[in-house]
Amino acid sequence: MTKQDHVLIFDTTLRDGEQSPGATMTHDEKLEIAELLDEMGVDIIEAGFPIASEGDFRAVKEIAERSKNSVICGLARAQLPDIDRCFEAVKHSERPRIHTFIGTSPLHRAIPNLTMDEMADRIHETVTHARNLTDNVQWSPMDATRTEWDYLCRVIEIAIKAGASTINIPDTVGYTAPRESADLIRRLIETVPGADEIVFATHCHNDLGMATANSLAAVEAGARQIECTINGLGERAGNTALEEVVMAMKVRNDIMPFSTGIDTKKIMHISRRVSTVSGFQVQPNKAIVGKNAFAHESGIHQDGMLKNAETFEIMRPEDVGLSGTSLPLGKHSGRAALRAKLKDLGVEVGDNQLKDIFVRFKDLADRKKEVFDDDVLALVSATTEGAEAIQLVNLAVTCGTGGPAKAEIELEIDGEDLTAVSEGDGPVDASFKAVRELHPNTARLQLYQVNAVTAGTDAQATVSVRLEEDGVIATGQSADTDTVVASVRAYIQALNRLIIRRSKVGPGADKREISYKEM
């Protein structure tokens, strides 16, 4: 295999992925995800959109300062202030990149109300300006797949001559198909002067469910950078999923002879973390990282698996960092055994967090007949860092067949124990009303989602809650064998995150302060 066959992985989970409504991450969560991406071998991390908000700028700047291996990239519109602000954030990286873009299709040209010539001049000016700041410049014609062929060739040539070293071809609205994706890349490489001296990238959205296929088709046609996100997170139906394209090229290397620098054994861990911090659960039958991706229920399938795993599995669970085994621990197990199992699952925790997880594990082991890996991972997700303004002390719920449910709750708020009793339409509604009585707020519940971690009536329920208040969005997640308790803990966690954001950066600092379209 030659160096020419290497495909760069450009991860935009922290930029395009975070644009998913409700997927906004805290500053510390962004730093954590960036560190995991850096460790797993991602070539380029698009860390954010620096001019969008002060919070975005600080996150990109700190990620750039802390990164060890990856190129750190920021996004900028085709405007000089955007590009300057972007460079101020990424320049702290050992290998900074500016990614600037403008919509080139007829529909998108109408947004800034520019003629073709005026837009061409803007592209030349802004790419040249970015190139004067750094030698690593990426340019994107947004909605490229719906841009007129002659004009697309013209503006790409302008961007190359102005100094762009990477040309990204975005299928912004997920409109194209694999054959079209391949033909477009191939024709651009053959037609545009200077195309053989730069890297072509592909950026696909999944509106028609073809993002992975379109990306791989583009690579076969000559693209050498794939833009993707963990779990396919992104606007609308999402982006190309990193885990899918990476494992497709690894498993089917016979027909797709391309390499990446990704340590695939780290895939499951980062998938779970992104799911937790974003509040977006991974669907059970999701390729590679779904709960059922390596599950076999049919008798024929189970018989085949017992005789030869390759009968129904085209990759090993271990290849993506999944052990797939039950946890042989019980209520008599010690902390050393729990720490060893967590390490085996790819989770490193500090002493304080281990103490919290161990207490929860002991409580769970007393209530469950069998504790699985997924149960322990849910306990890890349920732990939170730092002191919380609001903590659940006690909860008692009464439900009747003919009347409303009643919740009696005790909370510790800023060190003071408070109690309240509320009625509601069901135990969760009553409990949430009791919390609001003790901590009045105007937060709107955008999402309430319950998922069973494992099978059985004693299964833990993982509850995800998303709240919105004054334009700021926060998520909470908790797991417990009691669904109502898990619900209240998740709700309180989201409220605590809203409190933390307001205290750290002030009202509105995590909002998108400017309007822009995604690529």
C-alpha positions, 0 to 999 in steps of 0.5 A: 500500500502506498502513501497515496492511498492514505485517506485523511479523516476530518472529524467535524463532531464539534462543529457540524455535529454540535449544530444538531438542535439540542446537541450543544456541548459544554466547554469541558465536554468539547475539550474531552471529545477533542482529546479522545479524537486526538488520541484515536488518530483523527487527522483533522479536528474541526473544533468549532466556528470561532466567530459564532460566540465567545464560547466557541472561540474559547473552546477552539483556542483551548483545543488548539493549545492542548492538541498533540497530534491532530491538525486543528481547524476552525470554520470561517465564512467568506468574510475577513473578520471571520477569517481573522477570528478563526486564525486567532483561535487555531494559531495556537495549534502546532498545525493550524488550519483555516476552513472558509466557505461560501454557498455557490449554488444558485439558491445559495448565491441569492443569500448574500445577493452576489453575482457570479463575478462578485462571488468569484472576487470574494473567493479570491480575496478571502482565500488569499487573506487566509493563505497569508495567515497560514499555509494550511487553508481549506475552501468549500463551495457550499452546496457544490453538488447543486452548483452549475458545472462550469461555475464550480470549476471556475471558483475551485480554480480561483481558490487553488490559485489563491492558495487553498491546499484542500478543496472540500466538495460538500453535498450540503443537503444530502441530495447526491447519489454514489455514482454522481458523487464519484463522477463529480470528484473524478471530473473535477480532478481531470478538469480543474487546473492545479487539481492534482496538486491539492487534496480533494475532500468529500462532505456528505449529509445523510438526508437520503441515507447515502452519506457513507456510500457517497463518501466512499464513492468519492474516495474511489474517484480520487478524494483523499479526505472524508469529513465525518462525525462520531455516530453520524451526528449532524444537522437534520439526518446527520453527517457521514458517520466516522465509524462507518467509513473507517470500518468499511475501508478496513473490513473491505480493504480488498476492494477499497485499498485505502488506509486511515490512521484511526485506532478502531479499538477506541471507536465504541468508547468515543461513540458512547461519550458523544452519545452521552454529552450530546443527549442523542442516543444511538439507535440499537441497529446502528451500524458498527456502534449500535447495541445490536450490531453484534447481537444474535438472537435467531436460533440459526444465527446463534448456532452458527456463531457458536460453531464459527463467529465468522458465520454471521460476523464480518468483523470482531467486536474487539476491533471496535473496542467492544468486549461483548461479555457479561460483567462477572462481578457481584455485590462482593466484588471490590474496587480493584475488580471494578477498576480493572473491568472499567479499564477493559471497557476503555474507561479511565477514571480518577479515584473520586469518580471511581468511588462514586461509581463503586457506591452506585455499583454496589447499590445496583448489584443488590437490586439486579440478578446479573450486572452487564458491561452496559450496566456499568457503562451507564453508571459511568455516564450517570456520574457528574463532575464537580459540585452540584447546586441541586442534588436529589436527597429523597423521592417518594411517588404515589400513583392511583388508578383513578386520580393524579400521581403525587410526588414527595421530593427532598432536594439539597439546594445550595446546601439547604434541604428543602421539601415539596409535594406536587401532583401531576399527570403521572409520576414523572410529571408530578416529580418534575413539578415538585422540582420546579416548585423548589427551584423555579425556572422557565426551562422548557423540556425539549426531549424526554427519552427512556431506554433500557440498558439491558434486558429484563424487568430489573433492567436499568433505564437510561433517561435523557432530558434536554432543556432549553432556557433563554436560547441556552440548551443543556442535556442531562442523563442518568440511569437507575432501575427505577425509571422515575428516579433516573428521570428526576436525576437527569432533569436535575443534571440538566438544570445544574448544567444550565446554572453552571453555564450562566455562572461561567460565561453569562447569559447567552454566551453559548448561543449562536450569536450569528446566523449561518448555514451548515455545509 
